[in-house]
Amino acid sequence: MTGAEAFAVEKLRFDEKGLIPVIVQDAGSKTVLTLAYMNEESLQKSLATKETWFWSRSRQQLWHKGETSGHTQRIVSMRYDCDGDALVVMVEPNGPACHTGAYSCFTQEALTDADDEPVQVDRFAILGELEELIAAREAERPEGSYTTYLFEKGVDKILKKVGEEAAEVIIAAKNRSREELRYEASDLIFHLMVLLREQKLPLEEVLTELQRRR
């Protein structure tokens, strides 16, 4: 469901205050950015502008995300649950989602099973973690971060680094050096993922394309 014409607002169940909870998620990294609320007016504005509008329960007024900070959220898709009483909005964030300046509002850990051995380890989980980290760096732009430097320099710098690292991979392979190839291949994958983020192309879409070709 990606357009106002396809969205049946009458199928939604607003609470007694006329509100519905909204989970906002980064369309690229799949990170949950925030939990907010919409009323029917803010929902209609979100559908019309393709940017998130919410109802502030503390201020009792509509607010356009990024209106003052510039950290807007372009809506990619919107879905409601089986009961019609909650929404998930996938967005392309233009900066941090949290008022603290953090990429996501969900940064505090309440429960973890870190001490337990996982039943099965996902060999490629690091790619998802790296994609989320790169997304956070793009949003927060922490000073001194190399990833911040790449995003601030722009696409030409990122493309140059991708080219340089690809050449380094070729040299390492010609040298028949496993250690050198491992190191350079890691650099290439990192810079390629930075490029994907800059171009707003989720890694998931690349993996889907590979799956299609299989």
JOVEN-V560786 format. One record per backbone hydrogen bond with DSSP energy under -1.0 kcal/mol. CO is the residue of the C=O (numbers start at 1). NH is the residue of the N-H. If there is no record, write none. Layout:
# JOVEN-V560786
CO_NH ; CO_NH
This chain:
# JOVEN-V560786
1_78 ; 3_6 ; 7_9 ; 8_11 ; 9_12 ; 15_18 ; 19_15 ; 20_38 ; 21_87 ; 22_36 ; 23_89 ; 24_33 ; 24_34 ; 25_91 ; 26_30 ; 31_26 ; 33_105 ; 34_24 ; 36_22 ; 37_55 ; 38_20 ; 39_43 ; 40_44 ; 41_45 ; 42_46 ; 43_47 ; 44_48 ; 45_49 ; 46_50 ; 50_75 ; 52_65 ; 54_63 ; 56_60 ; 61_56 ; 63_54 ; 64_67 ; 66_70 ; 70_72 ; 72_94 ; 73_52 ; 74_92 ; 77_90 ; 79_88 ; 81_84 ; 84_13 ; 86_81 ; 87_23 ; 88_79 ; 89_25 ; 90_76 ; 90_77 ; 91_27 ; 92_74 ; 98_101 ; 102_98 ; 103_97 ; 105_107 ; 113_116 ; 122_125 ; 124_127 ; 125_129 ; 126_130 ; 127_131 ; 128_132 ; 129_133 ; 130_134 ; 131_135 ; 132_136 ; 133_137 ; 134_138 ; 135_139 ; 136_140 ; 137_141 ; 142_145 ; 145_149 ; 146_150 ; 147_151 ; 148_152 ; 149_153 ; 150_154 ; 154_158 ; 155_159 ; 156_160 ; 157_161 ; 158_162 ; 159_163 ; 160_164 ; 161_165 ; 162_166 ; 163_167 ; 164_168 ; 165_169 ; 166_170 ; 167_171 ; 168_172 ; 169_173 ; 170_174 ; 171_175 ; 172_177 ; 173_176 ; 177_181 ; 178_182 ; 179_183 ; 180_184 ; 181_185 ; 182_186 ; 183_187 ; 184_188 ; 185_189 ; 186_190 ; 187_191 ; 188_192 ; 189_193 ; 190_194 ; 191_195 ; 192_196 ; 193_197 ; 194_198 ; 195_199 ; 196_201 ; 197_200 ; 202_205 ; 203_207 ; 204_208 ; 205_209 ; 206_210 ; 207_211 ; 208_212 ; 209_213
